[in-house]
Amino acid sequence: MRISFLLHNAYAVGGTVRSTLNLAGALASRHEVEVVSVFRTANKPLLEVSGKVRLRPLVDERPDAASYEGTHELMAQPSDIVPPSEVLAHRYTALTDHRLCTFLDATDADVVVATRPALVVLLAEHGSRRYLRIGQEHLSYGHHVPGVRAAQNQAIRHLDAFVTVSARDAADHQRHLPTARARITGIGNTAPRPKAEPSDLSVPLVVAAGRLVRVKRYDLLIEAFAKVAAVHPEWRLRIYGQGPERARLRAVVDALGLNDHVFLMGSHAAIETEWAKASVAAVSSEWESFGMTILEAMHAGVPVVAADCPHGPGEIVTAGRDGLLVPPGNADALAGGLLTLIEDRDLRIRLGTAGRAAVQRYAPRVIAGEYEQLFAELRRARTSVAVKAARRVRRAVRGAVGETVRGAVRDVVRDLLPRAPVASAAPNAPNAPVAHQSAPPPLPAPPEAGPRPLRPKGGCRVDAEGDVRVSVRASGLPDLTGPGERFVLVLRHRRGGAGAPEARVPLEPPTGAKGAWSATLAHGRLDLAEGRWDVYVERLPDGARRRLAALLVEQRGLLRTAPALAPEESVAWWIPYRTKGGHLALRTFRRTAHGEVTALSAVDGSPAVEGVLHGPAPLGGGAALVGVGRGQDTEGFEAPVTTAEGRCFRVRLTALPGPAGSAEETVWDLYLRPAEGAAPVRLGRLLDDVVDRRKTAKYPAVVLPGTDGATVRARFLFTVTNDLGVSVRRDGVT
């Protein structure tokens, strides 16, 4: 079959995008599948698209692209089809109407699937009876605004089928639309087996993921986690996703003083690597249409604590067997579920193991099979008995006529072809050989082609020692020679231009037919300067070189390695990451002495810094925190270390100098002077998996006395190098 999916924007990150691409990839193993994206907003999709799936954008919104259509005259005219109350109605225009209607008129698909209300309405009104018209519901019946609800209800009546992602929601639709011609059924989303290693449930980390919208109740989760942090301060909560609630959630974190415990991480395309870091997954929604994050967490072996809201979680999780369900809207119950798993590692392991087995019922082949069965049943139901009989007659006639024609053609061809000469033979030689025609002359050899270009793709994994194990797909490394040293991994420092430092590590050949080239970046063998290093693959025979496109970047080992780093050692820390352009890079830190910040808090209205000193010099008398003005070389203030235990220190800032002159703000870079007369050591937070924590680590302002008598507002911040600073503004200046 030819199957087409209509998707709002295949180049974005979201639950509908992820589930549609997963399903398309699963069906593409046996069918011709395309994803028609109304909009194109990036050069490449942020989520992985199967190589068997054709991706076709209709309107290009990339400002830098030659095919940019943002200024097309029809883009200024609103859509005549999309319900005005649709949440993304402002994105649809007369141009999208035209492109979509043109596609629906011309497509040779057997099945067209629309994935959001705007597209369901359009498919119902402008689709054709030539193909099956299928609508999908990725929310639920009761969670559309009235205008959208009414428009989609009307559209459903004209479709062949309408698929919800839960059986309960299918029942809701059937109850509200008892006379609808369309077949209404529930089929869950598919969750492919992740390529990342599963979690070992050893990191004190709770993870939640999803769009930052009010219905997800992340405010409730943060409130619940405050109860967790009070009992287990070593545990952290990471929330992955973007959305309009980000500022409000940040305010909740600030109000509860959880800035060192709760982190808003933003979106993450390869979320499977983040589940692998977690020991507990949390779902706090007041409603869910399904629960893709539950499936993703279960695949990683991470036990889930989910609010038992309508539809999704209760259909996926069997309470007490492969996860925990708690009453929705109850922070105490959610905190209790989290604490149950945090305090019982054996229970985490048991539920996580059961979850990995249970999630197989949502395997791609299973869900794709349910869709195939639906399509087949709809096609059979649509075809009348008379039509079936007529088709059988036509096939029979075509078969008889075809055989007659094929026979006539064979006779003509046999008469036209030259007869092979017969070799002379002795009389009465019944088995005299027949001379065969001489073989045609060999074709001229094609011109010698140049070497195929490199197209390296690969991933990496950080091991327990902090070394980075890189693997590169053999398919992207066309060879020029026989066995031997043929490819090398090149690390090139981003600064320094043509003379930038480089490090070279040989790539070892695959050990099997489907293996990958591999290299280990080991701390014991490489001495990398601090900074950012881009990763290339170079082919030795001809010197061809190309940047390594990043697949999975698995950093979990960094979260297990950090506590083992001996404080008396100098710091050499590497964080592999995927750049915005999709390439593998390495963020390196290399310091003979470093002050690792472990906590930033406000006690009795005074901000405090806690940390551990790394390096050869221990803490001694006269140890103090020192502030150096941004862009200056001289110390501006100092505050004595109030608590020192071994290499651990704590400093309270009771007063700070205000901005000088007419300046509204001063930023002080913070150092630790280990002892009287010792060289200051930079303070920062380096020893985990965060490449740039400026957006994830935020701290509220605290009002302090200024050294000149006026009050100031002080706020901790991190720099682009993950070093610590403090911003000071005059009180009253926002």
C-alpha positions in Angstrom: 0.0 0.0 0.0 0.9 3.6 -0.4 0.4 5.4 2.9 0.7 9.2 3.5 0.7 11.0 6.9 -0.3 14.6 7.1 1.8 16.3 9.8 1.9 19.9 10.9 5.7 20.2 11.2 8.0 17.1 10.9 11.0 19.3 11.6 9.9 20.1 15.2 10.0 18.1 18.5 6.8 16.9 20.0 4.7 13.9 21.0 2.6 13.9 17.8 5.7 14.3 15.6 7.6 11.5 17.5 4.7 9.0 17.4 3.9 9.7 13.7 7.5 9.2 12.6 7.7 6.0 14.7 4.6 4.6 13.1 5.6 5.7 9.6 9.0 4.0 10.0 7.3 0.8 11.2 4.9 0.7 8.3 7.7 1.5 5.8 9.2 -2.0 6.2 6.3 -3.4 4.2 4.7 -0.4 2.4 5.5 2.8 0.6 5.2 5.5 3.2 5.6 9.3 3.1 5.2 12.0 5.7 3.8 15.2 4.2 4.9 18.1 6.5 2.8 21.2 6.0 5.8 23.3 7.2 9.5 23.1 6.9 11.3 25.1 9.6 14.8 23.4 9.6 17.3 21.9 7.2 16.9 18.5 8.9 14.3 16.9 11.1 15.2 17.1 14.8 13.9 13.6 15.3 15.1 10.5 13.4 13.2 9.7 10.3 13.5 6.2 8.8 15.5 6.1 5.6 12.6 4.2 4.1 10.1 7.1 4.7 9.8 9.9 2.2 9.6 13.3 3.7 7.7 15.9 1.7 7.4 19.5 3.0 4.7 21.8 1.4 5.7 25.3 2.7 9.2 26.3 3.4 9.6 28.7 6.3 13.4 28.7 6.5 14.4 32.4 6.2 17.8 31.5 4.8 16.6 29.0 2.2 16.4 29.8 -1.5 12.9 28.3 -1.4 11.7 30.5 1.5 8.0 31.3 1.1 7.3 33.5 4.1 6.8 36.5 1.9 4.5 34.6 -0.6 1.4 36.8 -1.2 -1.0 34.0 -0.1 0.8 33.7 3.3 -0.8 37.0 4.2 -4.3 35.6 3.7 -5.9 33.5 6.4 -7.0 29.9 5.8 -10.6 29.4 4.7 -10.7 25.8 6.0 -8.9 25.6 9.4 -11.2 26.4 12.4 -10.2 29.8 13.7 -10.2 28.4 17.3 -7.6 25.8 16.4 -4.5 26.5 18.6 -2.3 26.8 15.5 -4.8 28.4 13.2 -2.6 31.5 12.8 0.0 29.3 11.1 -2.4 28.2 8.4 -3.0 30.5 5.4 -4.4 30.5 1.9 -1.1 29.1 0.8 -1.3 26.1 3.1 -4.9 25.6 1.9 -3.8 25.6 -1.7 -0.8 23.2 -1.2 -2.8 20.8 0.9 -5.7 20.7 -1.5 -3.4 20.2 -4.4 -1.7 17.3 -2.6 -5.1 15.7 -1.8 -6.2 16.0 -5.4 -3.1 14.6 -7.0 -1.9 11.9 -4.5 -1.9 8.3 -5.6 -1.9 7.1 -2.0 -4.1 4.3 -0.9 -4.4 5.7 2.6 -4.1 9.3 3.9 -3.8 9.8 7.7 -4.4 13.3 9.2 -2.7 13.9 12.6 -4.3 17.1 14.1 -7.8 18.7 14.0 -6.9 21.3 11.3 -5.7 18.5 9.0 -8.6 16.2 9.9 -11.1 18.9 8.9 -9.2 19.5 5.6 -9.0 15.8 4.8 -12.7 15.3 5.4 -13.7 18.3 3.2 -11.2 18.0 0.4 -10.0 14.4 0.4 -11.1 11.9 -2.2 -12.9 8.6 -2.1 -10.0 7.2 -4.1 -8.2 6.6 -0.9 -9.0 5.7 2.7 -9.3 8.9 4.8 -8.2 8.3 8.4 -8.2 10.8 11.2 -6.0 10.6 14.3 -6.7 12.0 17.8 -3.5 12.8 19.8 -5.4 14.6 22.6 -8.8 13.4 23.8 -12.4 14.1 23.3 -12.9 16.6 26.2 -9.7 18.6 25.6 -10.5 20.7 22.5 -12.0 24.1 22.6 -15.7 24.2 21.5 -15.1 25.4 18.0 -12.4 22.8 17.3 -14.5 20.1 18.9 -17.5 20.9 16.7 -15.5 21.1 13.5 -13.7 17.8 14.1 -17.0 16.0 15.1 -18.4 17.1 11.8 -15.3 16.0 9.9 -15.3 12.6 11.6 -18.7 11.8 10.0 -17.1 12.0 6.5 -14.0 9.9 7.2 -13.5 6.1 6.8 -12.0 5.8 10.3 -11.0 7.8 13.3 -8.2 6.5 15.6 -7.6 7.5 19.2 -4.6 6.5 21.2 -6.5 5.0 24.0 -9.5 2.6 24.3 -11.2 4.9 26.8 -11.0 7.9 24.5 -12.4 5.8 21.6 -15.4 4.9 23.9 -15.9 8.6 24.6 -16.0 9.5 20.9 -18.4 6.6 20.2 -20.7 7.8 22.9 -20.8 11.4 21.6 -20.9 10.3 17.9 -23.3 7.3 17.9 -24.4 7.9 14.3 -21.0 8.6 12.8 -20.3 6.6 9.6 -16.6 6.5 10.4 -15.2 3.5 12.3 -13.9 4.8 15.6 -11.3 2.7 17.3 -8.3 3.0 19.7 -4.8 2.0 18.8 -1.9 3.0 21.0 1.2 4.8 20.0 4.3 2.9 19.1 7.5 3.1 21.1 10.6 1.7 19.3 13.2 -0.1 21.3 15.8 2.6 22.2 19.3 2.3 20.9 20.7 3.8 24.1 21.7 1.5 26.9 19.1 1.0 29.6 19.4 2.7 33.0 21.2 0.9 35.8 19.1 2.9 38.3 22.1 4.1 40.2 22.0 7.9 39.6 19.9 9.8 42.2 17.8 11.5 39.5 14.1 11.8 38.7 13.2 12.7 35.1 10.0 14.0 33.6 9.5 15.0 30.0 6.8 16.7 28.0 5.6 20.1 26.8 5.6 22.8 29.5 1.9 23.4 29.6 -0.5 23.7 32.5 -2.2 20.4 32.1 1.1 18.5 32.7 1.1 19.9 36.3 4.8 20.3 36.6 4.1 22.8 39.3 2.6 19.9 41.4 5.6 17.8 40.6 8.0 20.5 41.8 5.9 20.9 45.0 6.1 17.1 45.5 9.8 17.1 44.9 10.3 19.7 47.7 9.2 17.0 50.1 11.6 14.6 48.5 14.6 17.0 48.7 13.9 17.6 52.3 14.5 14.0 53.1 17.0 13.1 50.3 18.9 16.2 49.4 21.2 14.3 47.1 18.4 13.6 44.6 17.7 15.9 41.7 14.7 16.4 39.3 15.1 17.2 35.6 12.2 18.3 33.5 12.7 18.1 29.7 10.6 20.2 27.4 9.6 23.7 26.2 6.4 25.6 26.5 4.6 28.6 27.8 4.7 27.5 31.4 8.5 27.8 31.7 8.6 31.2 33.4 5.8 30.2 35.9 7.6 26.9 36.7 10.9 28.9 37.2 9.0 31.1 39.7 7.8 28.0 41.6 11.4 26.6 41.8 12.6 30.0 43.1 9.8 30.2 45.7 10.5 26.8 47.1 14.3 27.3 47.1 14.9 24.3 44.9 17.3 25.9 42.4 20.0 23.3 43.2 17.5 20.4 43.0 15.1 21.1 40.1 16.3 21.9 36.6 14.3 22.9 33.5 16.4 21.3 30.8 14.7 22.5 27.7 13.9 20.1 24.8 16.1 17.2 23.9 15.8 15.4 20.6 17.4 12.1 21.7 15.4 11.8 24.9 16.3 8.1 25.2 19.8 9.0 26.4 18.2 11.1 29.2 15.9 8.3 30.4 19.0 6.1 30.6 20.4 8.5 33.3 17.2 8.4 35.5 16.4 6.1 38.3 12.7 7.2 38.6 10.3 8.7 36.0 7.5 11.0 37.0 4.2 11.8 35.2 2.1 14.4 37.1 -0.5 15.3 34.4 -4.1 16.0 35.3 -5.0 14.3 32.0 -3.1 12.5 29.3 -4.3 11.4 25.9 -1.8 8.5 26.0 1.6 8.7 27.7 4.5 8.4 25.3 7.0 9.3 28.0 5.7 6.4 30.1 6.6 4.0 27.2 10.0 5.6 26.8 10.8 5.4 30.4 9.7 1.7 30.6 11.9 0.9 27.6 14.8 2.3 29.5 14.0 0.1 32.5 13.1 3.1 34.6 10.1 2.6 37.0 7.3 5.2 36.6 5.3 7.0 39.2 2.2 8.4 37.3 -0.9 10.3 38.2 -3.8 8.0 37.4 -5.5 10.6 35.3 -8.1 9.8 32.6 -7.1 7.7 29.6 -3.4 7.0 29.2 -1.4 6.0 32.3 -4.0 3.5 33.7 -4.0 1.7 30.4 -0.3 1.4 30.2 0.8 0.9 33.8 -0.3 -2.0 36.0 0.0 -0.6 39.5 2.4 -2.4 41.7 3.5 -4.7 38.8 5.4 -2.5 36.4 4.9 1.0 37.9 3.1 3.0 40.5 -0.2 5.0 40.0 -1.2 7.8 42.4 -4.3 10.0 42.6 -4.0 13.0 40.2 -3.7 16.5 41.6 -2.3 15.4 44.9 1.3 16.5 45.7 1.5 14.4 48.9 0.5 11.3 47.0 3.0 12.0 44.2 5.8 12.7 46.8 4.9 9.4 48.5 5.2 7.5 45.3 8.5 9.0 44.5 9.9 8.4 48.0 8.7 4.7 47.8 10.9 4.1 44.8 13.8 6.3 46.0 14.0 4.5 49.3 13.7 0.9 47.8 16.2 0.1 45.2 15.0 -3.5 44.9 11.5 -2.3 44.1 12.9 0.0 41.5 14.7 -2.9 39.8 11.7 -5.2 40.0 9.3 -2.6 38.5 11.8 -1.4 35.9 12.4 -5.0 34.7 8.7 -5.7 34.5 8.2 -2.4 32.6 10.7 -3.4 30.0 8.7 -6.6 29.3 5.3 -5.0 29.4 6.2 -2.2 27.0 6.7 -4.8 24.2 3.0 -4.7 23.5 3.6 -1.3 22.0 6.4 -2.5 19.8 6.4 -1.0 16.3 5.6 -4.3 14.5 2.6 -4.8 16.9 1.1 -1.3 16.4 1.9 -1.3 12.7 0.1 -4.7 12.4 -3.0 -3.2 14.1 -3.0 -0.3 11.6 -2.6 -2.8 8.7 -5.5 -4.8 9.9 -7.6 -1.7 10.1 -6.7 -0.6 6.6 -7.4 -4.0 5.2 -10.8 -4.3 6.9 -11.8 -0.8 5.7 -10.8 -1.6 2.1 -12.8 -4.9 2.2 -15.8 -3.1 3.7 -15.7 -0.4 1.1 -15.7 -2.8 -1.8 -19.2 -4.1 -2.7 -19.9 -7.7 -3.8 -20.8 -6.5 -7.3 -17.5 -4.6 -7.6 -15.6 -7.6 -6.4 -17.3 -9.8 -9.0 -16.5 -7.3 -11.8 -12.9 -7.2 -10.7 -12.7 -11.0 -10.9 -14.1 -10.9 -14.4 -11.7 -8.2 -15.5 -8.8 -10.1 -14.1 -9.9 -13.3 -15.8 -10.3 -11.5 -19.2 -7.0 -9.7 -18.8 -5.4 -13.1 -18.1 -6.8 -14.8 -21.1 -6.1 -12.0 -23.5 -2.7 -11.4 -22.0 -1.7 -15.0 -22.6 -2.9 -14.9 -26.3 -0.9 -11.7 -26.8 2.1 -13.0 -25.1 2.1 -16.1 -27.3 1.8 -14.0 -30.5 4.7 -11.8 -29.4 6.8 -14.9 -28.7 6.2 -16.1 -32.3 7.0 -12.8 -33.9 10.2 -12.5 -31.9 11.2 -16.0 -32.7 10.8 -15.3 -36.5 12.7 -12.1 -36.3 15.7 -13.4 -34.4 18.6 -14.7 -36.6 19.0 -18.5 -36.5 22.3 -19.8 -35.1 24.4 -21.5 -37.8 24.7 -25.3 -37.6 28.2 -26.7 -37.6 29.0 -29.4 -40.3 29.0 -32.9 -38.9 29.9 -36.2 -40.2 27.1 -38.2 -41.9 25.0 -40.3 -39.6 26.2 -38.3 -36.5 23.0 -37.9 -34.6 24.6 -35.9 -31.8 26.6 -33.4 -33.9 27.3 -30.3 -31.9 25.6 -27.0 -32.7 28.0 -24.1 -33.1 27.1 -21.3 -30.7 27.3 -17.6 -31.7 30.5 -15.9 -30.6 30.3 -13.8 -27.5 29.8 -10.1 -28.2 32.9 -7.9 -27.8 33.4 -6.6 -24.3 32.0 -3.2 -23.5 34.6 -0.5 -23.0 35.5 0.0 -19.3 33.7 2.9 -17.7 35.9 5.9 -16.9 37.6 5.5 -13.5 35.5 7.3 -10.9 37.0 9.3 -8.0 36.9 8.0 -4.4 33.4 8.2 -2.8 33.2 11.0 -0.3 33.2 10.4 3.4 29.8 10.7 5.1 30.7 9.6 8.7 27.9 9.1 11.2 28.5 7.8 14.7 27.8 8.0 18.4 29.6 7.7 21.6 29.3 6.5 25.2 31.1 7.6 28.3 32.4 4.8 30.4 32.8 4.6 34.2 36.3 6.1 34.0 35.1 9.1 32.0 36.7 7.9 28.8 34.7 8.4 25.6 34.1 5.4 23.3 33.3 6.5 19.8 31.8 4.3 17.1 31.4 5.2 13.4 29.2 3.4 11.0 31.1 1.6 8.3 28.6 2.6 5.7 29.8 6.2 5.8 33.5 5.3 5.4 34.2 4.2 1.8 37.6 2.5 1.8 40.5 2.9 -0.6 43.0 0.3 0.6 43.3 -3.1 2.1 43.6 -4.0 5.8 45.6 -1.7 8.0 45.3 1.8 9.5 42.9 3.5 7.1 40.9 6.0 9.1 41.7 8.2 12.0 39.6 10.2 14.4 40.7 13.8 14.5 39.9 16.2 17.3 40.3 19.8 16.4 40.2 22.7 18.9 37.6 25.2 17.8 39.7 28.3 18.5 43.0 29.0 16.7 42.0 29.0 13.1 44.2 27.1 10.7 46.8 26.5 13.4 44.3 25.1 15.9 45.7 22.2 18.0 44.7 18.7 16.9 44.6 15.2 18.4 44.6 12.1 16.4 43.3 8.6 17.4 43.3 5.7 15.0 39.9 4.1 14.3 39.9 0.4 14.7 38.2 -1.7 12.0 34.9 -3.5 12.6 35.1 -7.0 14.0 32.0 -8.3 12.2 30.2 -7.7 8.9 27.8 -5.2 10.5 30.2 -3.7 13.0 31.4 -0.2 13.3 34.8 1.5 13.3 35.7 2.5 16.9 38.1 4.6 18.9 38.5 5.3 22.6 39.4 8.8 23.8 41.2 8.0 27.0 42.3 10.4 29.7 45.4 8.4 30.2 46.5 8.8 26.5 45.2 12.3 25.5 46.0 15.6 27.0 43.3 18.0 25.7 43.5 21.7 26.4 40.3 23.3 27.8 37.8 24.4 25.3 35.6 22.9 22.6 36.9 20.2 20.2 35.1 19.3 16.9 35.4 15.7 15.9 36.4 14.7 12.3 37.0 11.4 10.5 40.0 11.5 8.1 40.8 8.9 5.4 44.5 8.3 5.5 45.3 7.4 1.9 43.9 10.6 0.4 43.6 12.9 3.4 39.9 13.4 2.9 38.3 14.8 6.1 34.8 15.4 7.3 33.0 16.2 10.6 31.4 13.3 12.3 27.6 13.6 12.3 26.3 12.7 15.8 23.9 9.8 16.4 23.4 8.9 20.1 25.6 10.7 22.6 25.4 8.7 25.8 26.7 10.7 28.8 25.4 8.6 31.7 28.9 7.6 32.8 29.6 11.2 33.7 27.0 11.1 36.4 28.5 8.0 38.0 32.1 9.2 37.6 31.9 12.6 39.3 31.7 11.4 42.9 34.7 9.2 42.4 37.0 12.0 41.3 39.6 12.4 44.1 39.7 16.0 45.5 43.5 16.1 45.6 43.6 15.5 41.8 43.7 18.2 39.1 40.6 18.3 36.9 40.5 16.9 33.4 36.8 16.5 32.5 35.3 15.8 29.0 31.7 16.1 28.0 30.7 14.8 24.6 27.7 16.5 23.1 25.7 17.0 19.9 26.1 20.5 18.4 23.1 22.5 17.0 24.3 21.5 13.5 24.1 17.8 14.5 27.8 17.0 14.8 29.8 15.4 17.6 31.9 17.7 19.7 33.8 17.5 23.0 33.7 20.1 25.8 36.8 19.8 27.8 37.9 21.3 31.1 41.5 21.1 32.3 42.6 22.8 35.5 45.4 22.1 37.9 43.2 23.5 40.7 39.5 24.0 40.7 36.7 24.8 43.2 33.7 22.6 42.4 30.5 24.3 43.6 28.1 21.7 45.2 25.4 24.0 46.5 24.2 27.6 46.2 21.7 28.7 48.8 20.3 31.6 50.8 20.5 31.3 54.6 19.0 34.0 56.7 18.8 36.2 53.7 22.5 35.8 52.8 23.6 33.9 49.7 26.0 31.1 50.5 28.5 29.0 48.4 29.4 25.4 49.2 32.0 23.4 47.4 35.0 21.1 47.2 38.6 22.2 46.4 40.4 20.1 43.8 44.1 20.3 43.3 47.4 20.0 45.1 46.9 22.8 47.6 44.6 22.1 50.6 42.5 24.7 52.5 44.4 26.7 55.1 44.3 29.7 57.2 43.0 32.9 55.6 40.9 31.0 53.0 38.4 33.3 51.4 36.0 33.8 48.5 37.3 36.5 46.2 35.3 38.5 43.7 37.0 39.9 40.6 35.1 42.4 38.4 34.2 41.1 35.0 37.0 42.3 32.6 39.2 43.5 35.5 42.4 42.0 37.0 42.1 43.2 40.5 40.1 41.8 43.4 37.0 43.8 44.3 35.9 42.1 47.5 36.5 39.0 49.6 34.5 37.0 52.1 36.1 34.6 54.6 35.4 30.9 54.5 33.0 30.3 57.3 33.2 26.5 57.4 36.1 24.3 56.3 36.2 20.5 56.7 39.1 18.9 54.8 38.7 20.2 51.3 35.0 21.1 51.7 34.2 24.8 52.2 31.3 27.1 52.8 31.2 30.9 52.4 28.4 33.4 53.3 28.1 36.7 51.5 26.7 39.2 54.0 27.4 42.3 52.0 28.6 43.2 48.5 29.8 46.4 46.8 27.2 48.0 44.5 27.8 49.0 40.9 30.4 51.7 40.5 29.5 55.2 39.2 26.4 55.3 36.9 26.5 51.6 36.1 23.4 49.6 36.8 25.0 46.2 37.1 28.4 44.7 38.1 29.2 41.0 37.5 31.8 39.6 39.8 33.7 36.4 38.8 34.1 34.3 41.9 37.4 32.6 43.0 38.5 30.7 46.1 41.7 31.7 47.8 42.7 28.4 49.5 45.0 30.0 52.1 46.6 33.4 52.9 48.9 34.4 50.0 47.8 31.5 47.8 46.8 32.0 44.2 43.0 32.2 43.7 41.2 29.2 42.2 38.3 29.6 39.9 34.9 28.4 41.2 32.4 26.6 38.9 30.3 23.6 38.4 32.0 21.4 35.8 31.8 17.8 37.0 28.6 16.4 35.5 27.0 16.1 32.0 25.9 19.7 31.4 27.8 21.5 28.6 26.3 24.9 29.2 24.3 25.5 32.3 23.4 29.1 31.8 19.8 28.3 30.8 19.3 25.4 33.2 20.8 26.7 36.4 18.9 29.9 37.5 18.9 31.6 40.9 16.6 34.3 42.3 18.0 37.7 43.4 18.6 38.3 47.1 18.6 41.7 48.7 21.8 42.5 50.6 23.4 45.5 52.3 25.9 47.2 50.0 29.3 48.1 51.3 28.5 51.8 50.7 25.4 51.6 52.9 22.8 51.2 50.0 21.0 47.9 49.4 21.8 45.8 46.4 20.2 42.8 44.7 22.6 39.9 44.2 22.0 36.9 42.0 24.3 33.9 41.3 24.9 33.0 37.7 27.0 30.7 35.6 29.2 31.8 32.7 29.5 30.2 29.2 32.4 28.1 30.7 30.2 26.9 33.6 32.2 29.1 36.1 30.4 30.9 38.9 29.7 34.6 39.1 27.4 36.9 41.0 25.5 39.8 39.4 24.9 42.9 41.6 22.4 45.5 40.8 21.2 48.5 42.7 18.1 47.7 44.7 15.0 48.8 42.7 16.7 48.3 39.3 15.2 45.3 37.5 
